[in-house]
Amino acid sequence: MAQSVDMYNDWFMRFAPEAYRTTRVQTTNDVEATLKATRNLMDVGVELLKTRPSVLPSLRMCTCPPLAVDRLIGLAGVSGNLVKVMEKHNRLPLRMSQVELDRDLEKIGATIERMADPDIFVWLERGNDPSELELYRAATIVADRLCGAVANPIIRNAQEKRQLAAIGEWLTALGYRNLPAGEGTKFDAMQPGTFSFRLNVPVEQEGTGKTINIPVDAVVMPKTARPGDLPLLIEAKSAGDFTNVNKRRKEEATKMNQLRRTYGKDVRFILFLCGYFDSGYLGYEAAEGIDWVWEHRIDDLREFGL
């Protein structure tokens, strides 16, 4: 466990800042475009919000203090569904009348303009256009706020990408062949000696009889597999602290239960772990019949017939 923590911390110190900075650069460009579309935050108009609903998260970070979704809804006195659809789906609600839509979008724009942070958007009090440096500085600050709100997912996505690359390199060295997920690969029709990433596996939904797809990070059909055998299913997990893993540990148990209900007790679903996973987490997963391999001991994957 200590070696896994050390491995995660070493990766974090060397690569997490780069992953964060890369995202921040792109976000800064997006914020600059938003500011220019609003005449540097002096005109957050209805038409802009109609044509570019995706700008709302950036605009919420332009205020003092930055506004959470529910706080914006309450302050502006607008439809919660409108704001949440704009935030989650980057579009407008389909069943909202034009009169209500225009009224609420105008309220949102007015709230953003009224609460715009004067320490960031220094040109607002002057009443003239910002310099390029002022605009860039403001966009960087807002981008930092946006990235700070989603820092954990940024780091987790970068770590997952690295973990899957490690699995792929290990399998390729053993002579396994990668099947791109976008080419119609079906998990139960894979040939021995093949693997695929982020593959959908159909399972029965409890209580409904319906079939849904659950994504699995890595699916490997061992070279020794016989006709009718199921592949090994691997979920890549990383964690930078002990608290969050115990909040999320039921996710894997739910997947395992769905898989067993659909494919029987012989289905094999394991975890590929890097970081802060304590005995409480491991004991919970073991009780659910879920085994694991530490990334710093990747060769232990051989124990599963690979």
Buried (B, 14 or more C-beta within 10 A) or exposed (E): BEEBBEBBBEBBEEBBEEBBEEBBEEBBEBBBBBBEBBEBBBEBBBEBBEEBBBBBBBBBBBBEEBBEBEBBBEBBEBBEEBBBBBBEEEEBBEEBEEEEBBBBBBBBBEBBBEBBBEEBBBBBEEEEEBEEEBBBBBBBBBBBBBBEBBBEEBBBEBBBEBBBEBBBEBBEEEEBEEBEBEEEBEBEEBEBBBBBBBBBBBBBEEEEEEEEEBEBBBBBBBBEBEEEBBBBBBBBBBBBEBEBBBEEBEEBBEBBBBBBEBBEEEBBBBBBBBBBBBEEBBEBBEEBBBBBBBBBEBEBBEEBEB
